[in-house]
């Protein structure tokens, strides 16, 4: 097997549920995660502020 070309270095911080911050190496600002739309309704969550879910991130990465 060859050498890896990239190793992800990510630190996740759980804020008040359902919000999380992901600090990704080489980027100063965190990526905000939470719930909105159908995900919010499914979990019956009432967030103070809506953010993209991790599912949104995965779908956008796969479609990239």
N, C-alpha and C positions, 0 to 999 in steps of 0.2 A: 504494500500500500504506500502511496506517495505521501509527501508532507501535506498537512492541512494548509489551505490558503487563507483561512480566516478562523479565528476562535472568538466567539461572541462573549463579551464581558458585560453582563447586565446585572444591575442591582435593583430589586423590586422592594418598594416600601408600601406597606398596607396603611392607608389612611383610614378615616372613618368609612366603614363599609357603605357602599361597594367601591369606593375610590382607591386607586393605586397609582403610584408613580414608578415609572421604569427609567432608571438612569442607564444609558447606553454609552459605553466607552467612546471617548473622543467627541461627545456632544455634551455641552454644558447644561442645556435645558432638559428636564425630564419629559417623557411622553406620559400624558395623563390618560388613565383608563377608568372607566366606570360603566354606567348603563344608560340606555336611551331606548326609545321606541318599543319594539316588540320584546326585547330582552328585559326592559324595565317592567313591562306589563306581565311577562311570564313570571318574574320573581316578585311581583307586587311591590317593587321598590319605589320609594319616593325620595330620590336624591335631591339635594339642594341645588346641584348643578349637574346637568347631563354631560357625559363624556362618551367618546367612542368606546365600545367594548373590545376586549381582546379578540373576539370573533371578527369584528370589523378589520382589525389589523391583519389577521391571518388571511381573510378573503382578499384584501387589497394586495397583500404580498404575493398571493398565488396568481392573481390576475395581472400582476405587473409585467 
